[in-house]
Amino acid sequence: MDFFISNAYAQDAASPGGLMSFLPLIVIFAVFYFMLIRPQMKRAKEHKQLVSQLSKGDEVITNGGLLGKITDVSDSFVTLELADNLQIKLQRQAVANVMPKGTIKSA
């Protein structure tokens, strides 16, 4: 009976070199770094610089879309004048962009 059954031996696995097996993972990480992580870090750095340079009289837009003029600046908060006798206090981080002078009058 042993004449009809042949022995099955496992083939040697052809494995690529150690670096070659990690190459796709390294390429994916590099793409994510240059396409997502690095630009986000750059935007965060620019926003931090913008927030640190806020001063009284700047016209700004908040993250919520409000346009106003800064009337007071403290360490963590700014007071924003939206209209005559209407002022709000918000966190400095909530300022999205500094607008050119005269934007409120033209809006």
N, C-alpha and C positions, 0 to 999 in steps of 0.2 A: 503494500500500500504506500509506502514511502516513495515509491518511484514516481507517482503522479503529482506529489506536492513538492513544490520547490521552496526553498528557504527565502524569506523576504528580509533583506538587510536594509537598514536605514541609510539614506544617502547623507553624505557630509553636507551640512548647511553652508551655502555660499553666503557668508555674512560680509557686508562691506566693512571697511576699516572703522575704528572708533569715532573719528571725526566725521566721517561720511554719514554715519547714522544720526548724528546730531545736526547736520548741516541744514535740513529743512526747518528745524526748530529755531536755529540761529537766524535764518533768513526771515522767518515770520516775526521774530522778536525785533529785528532791525527795521522791518517795514512798519510795525506798530510804533516803534520809538520815533522814527522820522515823520510818520504821517499823523500820529495822534498825541503822543506824550510830549514831544519837544515843542510843538506849536502851542499846546495848552499851557505849558510852563512859561512860555514867552508872554502869552496873554495875561497870565496871572501876575507876572513881574511888572508888566506895563500898568495893570490896574492898581497894583500896590503903590507904584510910583505916583500915579494920578491922584490916588486918595491921600497920599502923604503931602501933596502940594496944594491941597484945597486951601483957599483963603477967602476972607470976607470980600464980597462983591462979585465973586465968580458966578456966572450963570451956568446952571447944570441941569442935566436930565437924570432922573432917578431910574432905578430898575423897573419901577412901576409905570414909568412914562410921564411923570410929572415934571414940568418945566418951572424952574424958579431961580431966585437969586439968594445966595448965601448971605445971611446977616450976622451969624455968629458961628465960630468954630471952637470946639473943645477937643479933648483927646480922643473921645469915642463917638461924639455926636456932632452934627451940624444943624443949625436952625435955618430953615429954608422959607423964604417969603414967596408964597404963590400968588397972592394978590394983596391989595391994600388991606391992612389989619387982619391978614390971614397968614399965620406962620405955623409951620410944623417942625418938629424935631425928629430927626432920623439918624440912623447909624451912618458913619462915614462910608462904610462898605456898600451902602445902598446907592451910592452915586455911580451912575453908569458912564457918564461922559460930561466933559466940560465943553460948553458951547462958546462960540465967539461972542464978544460984547455986543449988545444991541439986538440979540436974538429975541428977547422977550417983547421988545417994542415992535418988531416986525411980524411977530406971530399973531 
